[in-house]
Amino acid sequence: MPLTAQDKQEIAAIVDGVMMKYQEGQAIADPTQNLMQTAMEGLQAQQRLQALGSRFQASPGIQRPGDVLISEAISTTLVPTKRKKAMTKFNRAVKEGMKIVRSSTSYGKKGTISNSKKAFSAVTKAVSKARKGAKLAKKGVLRKVGQKAKQILGKEVTRRKKYAKGPAGKLAEMKDRLRLRR
């Protein structure tokens, strides 16, 4: 059974009432009290909408319009939004490197990349080299990528010592850490 005009007005009034309180910025000093008040308002609105929705017979598995409306209203008011994670310097450097590659003709015509896996691999390797402090490519698009990466990363990581594999390398690493002399 479709909603009547009166039912639609009642639903709109409930949702408008909840939304108005949050748009006006009514802040309560105690955040727990604010959360409790919000939860109570949401439950009251849900009970009113359920009473309204009980007038209609819906087949199992199909949600009534009021159920969808109230679930969206409660989820937007009660569930806090997750903050977007900050982009790392490395990822920002890779993003800028891909922009440089896209604007060049190295991996396809300008504006497109024909082999994206190969291009991404080359860019991440160039950025990683720049991060470690290794030498840049002599020329070409990867030199530009390395320069941009150095600009973004700054002096982030110094070169690390490389040790031989196996027990001899582990022994040398331990000596170096403990600063043991023979």
C-alpha positions in Angstrom: 0.0 0.0 0.0 1.6 3.3 -1.0 2.1 6.2 1.5 -0.6 8.8 1.7 0.1 12.5 1.6 -0.5 12.7 5.4 2.0 9.9 6.1 4.6 11.6 3.9 4.1 14.8 5.8 4.5 13.0 9.1 7.8 11.4 8.0 9.1 14.7 6.6 8.3 16.4 10.0 10.1 13.7 12.0 13.2 13.9 9.7 13.2 17.7 9.6 13.0 17.9 13.4 16.0 15.7 13.8 18.0 17.5 11.1 17.1 21.0 12.3 18.6 20.3 15.7 22.0 19.3 14.2 22.0 22.1 11.6 21.4 24.7 14.3 24.5 23.4 16.1 22.9 22.7 19.5 26.0 21.6 21.4 25.8 20.3 25.0 28.9 20.7 27.2 29.0 17.0 28.1 29.6 14.8 24.9 28.1 11.7 26.6 24.9 13.6 27.4 24.8 14.8 23.8 25.2 11.2 22.5 22.5 9.9 24.9 20.1 12.7 23.8 20.7 11.9 20.2 20.1 8.2 20.8 16.9 8.8 22.6 15.6 11.1 19.8 16.6 8.5 17.2 14.7 5.8 19.1 11.6 8.0 19.6 11.6 8.8 15.9 12.1 5.1 15.0 9.1 4.1 17.2 6.9 6.8 15.6 7.9 5.6 12.2 7.4 2.0 13.1 3.9 2.8 14.4 3.3 4.6 11.1 4.7 1.7 9.1 2.6 -0.9 10.9 -0.4 0.4 9.0 1.1 -1.0 5.8 1.6 -4.7 5.1 4.9 -5.4 3.3 6.0 -8.7 2.0 9.0 -10.3 3.8 12.4 -9.1 2.5 11.1 -5.8 1.3 11.7 -2.8 3.4 9.1 -0.2 4.0 10.0 3.4 3.0 9.9 4.5 6.6 12.4 1.8 7.7 14.9 3.0 5.1 14.4 6.6 6.0 14.8 6.1 9.7 17.8 3.8 9.3 19.6 6.5 7.1 18.6 9.3 9.6 20.0 7.3 12.6 23.2 6.2 10.8 24.0 9.8 9.8 23.3 11.2 13.3 24.7 8.4 15.6 27.6 6.9 13.6 30.6 9.2 13.6 32.3 9.5 10.2 35.8 8.1 9.9 38.5 10.5 9.3 40.4 10.1 6.0 43.9 8.7 6.5 46.7 11.1 5.7 48.6 10.3 2.6 52.3 9.3 3.2 55.1 11.2 1.6 56.0 8.1 -0.4 52.5 7.7 -1.8 52.3 11.4 -2.6 55.7 11.2 -4.5 54.4 8.1 -6.4 51.2 10.0 -7.3 53.2 13.0 -8.6 55.5 10.6 -10.5 52.5 9.0 -12.2 51.3 12.5 -13.2 54.7 13.2 -14.7 54.7 9.8 -16.6 51.1 10.5 -17.9 52.2 13.9 -19.2 55.2 12.4 -21.1 55.3 10.1 -24.1 57.4 7.4 -22.4 54.7 4.9 -21.6 52.2 5.8 -24.3 50.9 8.9 -25.9 50.4 12.1 -23.7 47.5 11.8 -21.3 47.3 8.0 -21.4 49.5 5.1 -20.2 49.6 2.0 -22.4 51.2 -0.4 -19.9 50.2 0.9 -16.4 51.8 -2.0 -14.5 55.2 -1.3 -16.0 54.9 2.4 -15.5 53.8 2.1 -11.9 56.7 -0.3 -11.2 59.2 2.1 -12.8 57.8 5.0 -10.8 57.8 3.2 -7.5 61.4 2.0 -8.0 62.5 5.6 -8.9 60.8 7.0 -5.8 62.3 4.3 -3.7 65.8 5.1 -5.0 65.3 8.7 -4.3 64.1 7.9 -0.8 67.2 5.8 -0.1 69.5 8.5 -1.4 70.7 6.6 -4.5 71.7 8.3 -7.7 69.0 9.5 -10.1 68.6 8.3 -13.7 70.8 10.3 -16.0 68.0 11.6 -18.2 64.4 11.0 -19.2 61.1 10.8 -17.4 62.4 8.8 -14.5 65.0 11.5 -13.7 62.1 14.0 -13.5 60.2 11.5 -11.3 63.3 11.1 -9.0 63.8 14.9 -8.8 60.1 15.4 -7.8 60.3 12.6 -5.3 63.4 14.1 -3.6 61.6 17.4 -3.5 58.6 15.8 -1.8 60.5 13.5 0.5 63.3 15.8 1.6 66.0 14.2 3.7 63.9 11.3 4.9 66.1 8.2 5.0 69.9 7.9 4.9 71.7 5.0 3.3 71.8 1.8 5.3 74.8 -0.6 5.6 74.4 -3.9 3.7 75.7 -7.0 5.4 76.5 -10.4 3.8 73.9 -13.1 3.9 74.3 -16.0 6.3 75.9 -16.3 9.7 78.9 -14.1 8.9 76.6 -11.2 8.0 74.6 -11.6 11.1 77.8 -11.7 13.2 79.0 -8.5 11.5 75.7 -6.8 12.0 75.7 -7.7 15.7 79.2 -6.5 16.1 78.3 -3.2 14.4 75.2 -2.8 16.6 77.2 -3.5 19.8 80.2 -1.5 18.5 82.6 -4.3 19.2 86.2 -4.2 18.1 88.5 -7.2 17.6 
